[in-house]
Amino acid sequence: MRIVVMGSGGVGGYFGGRLAAAGEQVGFIARGAHLRAMREQGLQIRSQHHGDLLINPVQVSDDPAQAGPADLILFCVKSWDTEEAGRALRPLIGPQTAVVSLQNGVDNEEKLGSLLGTEHLLGGVTYVEAAIERPGVIEQSSAVAKLVFGEFDGERSERAQGLLAACKRAGIEAELSSEIESVLWSKYLFICAFSGLTALTRLPIGPVRSDPDTRQMLRGCMSEVEAVARGRGVSLPQGILADRLAFTDRLLPEMRSSLQRDLERGHRLELEALNGTVVRFGAELGLEVPINRFIYAALKLHAGGGFTNSSLAPVYSARSRPW
């Protein structure tokens, strides 16, 4: 299987690295210092839970066109870069190419479908905490490192089963779902609350879920997303709210969201794809979503990056594409 990883940060670098180490033909698309380090020193993965890896040499480029047609593309760029990165993928798309978005949000597949053709799209979600520790090095810190993916029509297609087999060979916990839209929204319900509240408070999940007031906000945020999902005709499992709260309670107390990390580093935020989309969908449905609206309003001045958590003084941000 010829796999191309579009966006070689925490998620793409970790899962792509595991697949490459298992013998799959994997090409990485990266830029800047991360690209240079991968070319010079390979790609290093550090994981106390799943083992360290070094892939050297590594196939890496800053030009998707050089990667050639792909059987499978793991699309792992930040949600705000979906359309530009999606257009750059066109030289990689052959008649049978599958594209699996592993991004935050629930509308990336719609955007990619309009650019590349809906027949190429599979839905996917990740459950992992991983980030670039320094150029060429991915730090994976969560006990869970899982992929769930599937065709939107529920078919157990040959291409989806091929990805599942590749994941198993690589020792990646993976699941092929026949209800991937429900899975996407179930994660979205959690991630809007987890990301929004950890970024808003600048604290990890432990104190946020333990304080009665912020816990009520967590629950309320999830409840609003559930109402929006059902209003849009998404079939979510009964008891999804209790299930996602229980999942939140099982997280390591020191766990932080990527939205919080980006905020603290003065990077651009995926706020529009998360709480901002809930606000937009709620308005379209005539539903009130006050907690998501508050989170969005409180963070949107930081959404473009350029401010650190410790100071309102602007810091330099290259605003370059992370892939």
C-alpha positions as CSV (number, residue, x, y, z in Angstrom):
1,M,0.0,0.0,0.0
2,R,1.4,3.4,-1.0
3,I,0.5,5.8,1.8
4,V,1.1,9.6,1.8
5,V,0.8,11.5,5.1
6,M,-0.3,15.1,4.4
7,G,0.7,16.9,7.5
8,S,3.5,15.3,9.5
9,G,2.9,16.8,12.9
10,G,1.8,14.9,16.0
11,V,-1.0,12.8,14.5
12,G,0.4,12.3,11.0
13,G,4.0,11.8,12.2
14,Y,3.0,9.3,14.9
15,F,0.6,7.0,12.9
16,G,2.6,7.5,9.6
17,G,5.8,6.6,11.5
18,R,4.3,3.4,13.0
19,L,3.1,2.3,9.5
20,A,6.5,3.1,8.0
21,A,8.3,1.1,10.7
22,A,6.1,-1.9,9.9
23,G,7.2,-1.9,6.3
24,E,4.5,0.1,4.6
25,Q,5.6,2.5,1.8
26,V,5.0,5.8,3.4
27,G,5.8,9.3,2.1
28,F,5.5,12.3,4.4
29,I,4.7,15.9,3.4
30,A,6.3,18.4,5.8
31,R,7.8,21.9,5.7
32,G,10.4,24.1,7.3
33,A,12.6,22.9,10.2
34,H,10.6,19.7,10.6
35,L,11.2,18.8,7.0
36,R,15.0,19.5,7.3
37,A,15.3,17.5,10.5
38,M,13.5,14.5,8.9
39,R,15.8,14.6,5.9
40,E,18.9,14.9,8.0
41,Q,18.1,12.7,11.0
42,G,15.0,10.7,10.1
43,L,11.7,10.7,12.1
44,Q,11.9,9.9,15.7
45,I,8.9,8.8,17.8
46,R,9.1,8.9,21.6
47,S,6.3,7.0,23.5
48,Q,6.6,5.6,26.9
49,H,3.4,3.6,26.4
50,H,3.9,2.2,22.9
51,G,7.7,2.2,22.4
52,D,10.2,4.5,20.7
53,L,11.0,4.4,17.0
54,L,13.5,5.9,14.6
55,I,12.7,5.8,10.9
56,N,15.8,6.7,9.0
57,P,16.0,7.3,6.1
58,V,12.5,8.6,5.7
59,Q,10.7,9.6,2.5
60,V,9.8,13.2,3.0
61,S,9.1,16.2,0.7
62,D,7.5,19.6,0.8
63,D,5.9,19.0,-2.6
64,P,2.9,16.6,-2.7
65,A,3.2,16.3,-6.5
66,Q,6.6,14.6,-6.0
67,A,5.0,11.8,-3.9
68,G,3.2,10.4,-7.0
69,P,-0.3,8.8,-7.0
70,A,-1.2,7.3,-3.6
71,D,-3.4,4.4,-2.6
72,L,-4.2,6.0,0.7
73,I,-3.7,9.6,2.0
74,L,-3.8,10.3,5.7
75,F,-4.9,13.9,5.8
76,C,-3.7,15.4,9.1
77,V,-3.3,19.2,8.6
78,K,-4.9,21.7,10.9
79,S,-8.6,22.3,10.1
80,W,-8.0,25.9,9.1
81,D,-5.7,24.7,6.3
82,T,-8.1,22.1,4.9
83,E,-8.9,23.7,1.6
84,E,-5.4,24.9,0.6
85,A,-3.8,21.6,1.6
86,G,-6.7,19.7,-0.2
87,R,-6.0,21.5,-3.4
88,A,-2.3,20.6,-3.1
89,L,-3.3,16.9,-3.0
90,R,-4.8,16.8,-6.5
91,P,-1.7,15.4,-8.2
92,L,-1.8,12.4,-5.8
93,I,-5.4,11.4,-6.5
94,G,-5.9,8.4,-8.8
95,P,-9.1,6.6,-9.6
96,Q,-8.9,4.4,-6.5
97,T,-7.2,6.7,-4.0
98,A,-8.7,6.9,-0.6
99,V,-8.4,10.0,1.6
100,V,-8.9,9.6,5.4
101,S,-9.3,12.9,7.3
102,L,-7.9,12.6,10.8
103,Q,-8.6,16.2,11.7
104,N,-10.6,17.9,14.4
105,G,-14.1,19.0,13.3
106,V,-17.1,17.6,11.5
107,D,-17.1,19.5,8.2
108,N,-13.6,18.7,6.8
109,E,-14.9,15.8,4.7
110,E,-17.4,18.1,3.0
111,K,-14.7,20.6,2.1
112,L,-12.4,17.9,0.8
113,G,-15.2,16.2,-1.1
114,S,-15.9,19.4,-3.0
115,L,-12.2,19.6,-4.0
116,L,-11.3,15.9,-4.6
117,G,-14.6,14.1,-5.1
118,T,-16.7,12.5,-2.4
119,E,-16.0,9.0,-3.7
120,H,-12.4,9.3,-2.4
121,L,-13.4,10.2,1.2
122,L,-13.5,8.0,4.3
123,G,-14.2,9.4,7.7
124,G,-11.7,9.0,10.5
125,V,-11.0,10.0,14.1
126,T,-8.0,9.6,16.3
127,Y,-7.7,9.2,20.1
128,V,-4.1,10.1,20.8
129,E,-2.0,12.8,22.5
130,A,0.9,13.5,20.2
131,A,2.8,16.6,19.2
132,I,6.1,17.8,17.6
133,E,8.5,17.9,20.6
134,R,11.2,19.5,18.4
135,P,11.8,19.3,14.6
136,G,12.0,15.6,13.6
137,V,10.8,14.3,16.9
138,I,7.2,13.3,17.8
139,E,6.3,13.0,21.5
140,Q,3.4,10.6,22.1
141,S,2.2,10.8,25.7
142,S,-1.2,9.1,26.0
143,A,-1.9,5.5,26.9
144,V,-4.5,5.5,24.2
145,A,-3.3,5.7,20.5
146,K,-6.2,4.6,18.4
147,L,-7.7,5.1,14.9
148,V,-11.3,4.6,14.0
149,F,-12.3,5.0,10.3
150,G,-14.9,3.9,7.8
151,E,-16.9,4.5,4.6
152,F,-19.7,6.9,5.0
153,D,-22.2,4.4,3.5
154,G,-21.2,1.8,6.1
155,E,-19.6,-0.6,3.5
156,R,-16.7,-2.7,4.6
157,S,-14.8,-1.8,1.5
158,E,-11.6,-3.4,0.3
159,R,-9.7,-0.1,0.8
160,A,-11.0,0.3,4.3
161,Q,-10.1,-3.3,5.2
162,G,-6.6,-2.7,3.6
163,L,-6.0,0.1,6.0
164,L,-7.2,-1.9,8.9
165,A,-4.8,-4.7,8.0
166,A,-1.9,-2.3,7.7
167,C,-2.7,-0.8,11.1
168,K,-2.7,-4.3,12.7
169,R,0.7,-5.1,11.1
170,A,2.0,-1.9,12.6
171,G,0.6,-2.6,16.1
172,I,-1.8,0.3,15.9
173,E,-5.1,-0.1,17.7
174,A,-7.7,0.4,15.0
175,E,-11.4,-0.1,14.3
176,L,-13.4,-0.2,11.1
177,S,-16.7,1.4,11.8
178,S,-20.0,1.0,9.8
179,E,-21.3,4.2,11.5
180,I,-18.5,6.7,11.0
181,E,-20.6,9.8,11.0
182,S,-21.9,8.9,14.5
183,V,-18.3,8.3,15.6
184,L,-17.2,11.6,14.2
185,W,-19.9,13.5,16.1
186,S,-19.3,11.5,19.3
187,K,-15.7,12.6,19.3
188,Y,-16.7,16.1,18.3
189,L,-19.0,16.3,21.3
190,F,-16.1,15.5,23.6
191,I,-13.4,17.5,21.9
192,C,-15.4,20.8,21.8
193,A,-15.8,20.6,25.6
194,F,-12.3,19.2,26.4
195,S,-10.5,21.7,24.1
196,G,-12.7,24.6,24.8
197,L,-12.6,24.4,28.6
198,T,-8.8,23.5,28.9
199,A,-8.0,26.4,26.6
200,L,-10.4,28.8,28.4
201,T,-9.0,28.0,31.8
202,R,-5.4,27.4,30.7
203,L,-5.5,24.3,32.9
204,P,-5.3,20.5,32.2
205,I,-8.4,18.4,32.4
206,G,-7.9,17.2,36.0
207,P,-8.9,20.4,37.8
208,V,-11.4,21.4,35.1
209,R,-13.5,18.2,35.6
210,S,-13.1,18.3,39.4
211,D,-14.4,21.8,40.0
212,P,-18.2,21.7,40.2
213,D,-18.6,24.9,38.1
214,T,-16.3,24.0,35.3
215,R,-17.6,20.4,35.3
216,Q,-21.1,21.9,34.8
217,M,-19.7,23.8,31.8
218,L,-18.1,20.7,30.4
219,R,-21.5,18.9,30.6
220,G,-23.4,21.8,29.2
221,C,-21.0,22.2,26.3
222,M,-21.5,18.5,25.4
223,S,-25.2,18.8,25.7
224,E,-25.3,21.7,23.3
225,V,-23.3,19.7,20.7
226,E,-25.6,16.7,21.1
227,A,-28.6,18.9,20.5
228,V,-27.0,20.3,17.3
229,A,-26.1,16.9,16.1
230,R,-29.6,15.5,16.5
231,G,-31.0,18.6,14.9
232,R,-28.9,17.9,11.9
233,G,-30.1,14.3,11.7
234,V,-27.1,12.6,13.1
235,S,-27.8,9.3,14.8
236,L,-26.0,9.4,18.1
237,P,-26.1,6.6,20.7
238,Q,-28.5,7.0,23.6
239,G,-26.6,7.9,26.7
240,I,-23.8,9.5,24.7
241,L,-23.5,12.4,27.1
242,A,-22.9,10.1,30.2
243,D,-20.5,8.0,28.1
244,R,-18.4,11.0,27.1
245,L,-18.3,12.4,30.6
246,A,-17.2,9.0,31.9
247,F,-14.5,9.0,29.1
248,T,-13.4,12.4,30.3
249,D,-13.1,11.2,33.9
250,R,-10.7,8.4,32.7
251,L,-8.2,10.7,31.1
252,L,-5.0,11.4,32.9
253,P,-5.5,14.5,35.0
254,E,-2.5,16.3,33.4
255,M,-3.8,15.8,29.9
256,R,-4.1,19.0,27.8
257,S,-5.7,19.7,24.5
258,S,-4.0,20.7,21.3
259,L,-6.1,23.9,21.3
260,Q,-4.7,24.8,24.7
261,R,-1.1,24.1,23.6
262,D,-1.5,26.2,20.5
263,L,-3.0,29.0,22.6
264,E,-0.1,28.9,25.0
265,R,2.5,28.9,22.2
266,G,0.8,31.8,20.3
267,H,-0.1,29.6,17.4
268,R,-3.2,29.8,15.2
269,L,-6.2,28.0,16.8
270,E,-8.7,25.5,15.4
271,L,-11.5,27.4,17.1
272,E,-13.7,27.8,14.1
273,A,-13.7,24.1,13.4
274,L,-14.7,23.4,17.1
275,N,-16.8,25.7,19.1
276,G,-17.2,28.2,16.2
277,T,-18.9,25.5,14.1
278,V,-21.3,24.6,16.9
279,V,-22.3,28.3,17.1
280,R,-22.8,28.4,13.3
281,F,-24.8,25.2,13.1
282,G,-26.8,26.2,16.2
283,A,-27.8,29.5,14.5
284,E,-28.8,27.6,11.3
285,L,-31.1,25.4,13.4
286,G,-32.4,28.1,15.7
287,L,-30.8,26.5,18.7
288,E,-29.3,28.4,21.6
289,V,-25.7,27.2,22.4
290,P,-24.7,29.7,25.1
291,I,-21.7,27.8,26.5
292,N,-20.1,27.2,23.1
293,R,-20.9,30.8,22.2
294,F,-19.1,32.0,25.4
295,I,-16.0,29.8,24.7
296,Y,-15.9,31.0,21.1
297,A,-16.2,34.7,22.1
298,A,-13.6,34.4,24.8
299,L,-11.0,32.8,22.6
300,K,-11.6,34.2,19.1
301,L,-9.3,37.2,19.6
302,H,-6.5,34.6,20.0
303,A,-7.7,32.5,17.0
304,G,-5.2,34.0,14.6
305,G,-2.2,33.4,16.9
306,G,0.4,35.9,17.9
307,F,-0.2,36.0,21.7
308,T,1.2,33.9,24.4
309,N,-0.7,32.6,27.4
310,S,1.6,34.5,29.9
311,S,1.4,37.9,28.3
312,L,-0.7,39.9,26.0
313,A,2.4,41.1,24.2
314,P,2.4,39.9,20.6
315,V,5.0,37.3,19.7
316,Y,6.4,36.5,16.3
317,S,4.3,33.9,14.4
318,A,5.4,32.8,10.9
319,R,1.8,31.6,10.2
320,S,3.4,29.1,7.8
321,R,1.5,26.0,6.9
322,P,2.4,23.1,9.2
323,W,2.6,20.5,6.4
